[in-house]
Amino acid sequence: MTAQGQQCDFLVLQEQDRAEHIPTKKELADAEKYSWTRIPRYDYSPADRLRIRINGGQPHRASEWADTATRPLEDQLAEIVQEVGLRGEAAERKRLADLEAARQKRLRWEAAKRQAEIDYAEAYRVQHLESQEAAWRHATRLAEYLSALRRHAETLPAGEEKSAVEVWITWAATHVQRLNPLSGTPRLPDIPDPRPEDLKPFMRGWSPYGPTY
């Protein structure tokens, strides 16, 4: 039986009566002859009583109902059906609660992702600034060496050796100019679209692939 999406399985059992077992002559003889023979203590026989067991869902009042001397099983059917309804209502409440929990989790994840994108962009700008500073220092050191190289070239006599040094200085000066970020117009860098792995360090424990990962 299904109530509001919750399936409940019914198991109907026939109960048994138990009575003291009276050993037969053969059982007594076998027990005396064979040490492994065991004589049962009780005999069981089918009774005219039934038992119903419900499996599935969250139990409320009970999971089993049985015929008793004061209350036959048919008088308990309304209670059994009500139990199925209560389990269906509980299942529906849980379904809605799970949906709301999933919605709230996604909202928190989306907020974390937005913040991670902001943090990623800021880290990218910082990295760009530091790389510019490193490039400027490198270019500055090369420019100092280039100045020394020019002074050295001035001491050389005119000729093939001096011409070779001057060719080298010309190329080096162009290279240093390319290296120096101040040769252009420093500005905010364009932020590339982040990949999930780029956002991972900034997600504060969330997966960059989604709230369910």
Secondary structure as GFF3:
##gff-version 3
##sequence-region A 1 213
A	DSSP	beta_strand	2	3	.	.	.	ID=ss1
A	DSSP	beta_strand	6	7	.	.	.	ID=ss2
A	DSSP	beta_strand	9	20	.	.	.	ID=ss3
A	DSSP	alpha_helix	25	33	.	.	.	ID=ss4
A	DSSP	beta_strand	42	55	.	.	.	ID=ss5
A	DSSP	beta_strand	64	66	.	.	.	ID=ss6
A	DSSP	three_ten_helix	73	76	.	.	.	ID=ss7
A	DSSP	alpha_helix	77	154	.	.	.	ID=ss8
A	DSSP	alpha_helix	160	179	.	.	.	ID=ss9
A	DSSP	three_ten_helix	181	183	.	.	.	ID=ss10
A	DSSP	alpha_helix	196	199	.	.	.	ID=ss11
A	DSSP	three_ten_helix	200	202	.	.	.	ID=ss12
###
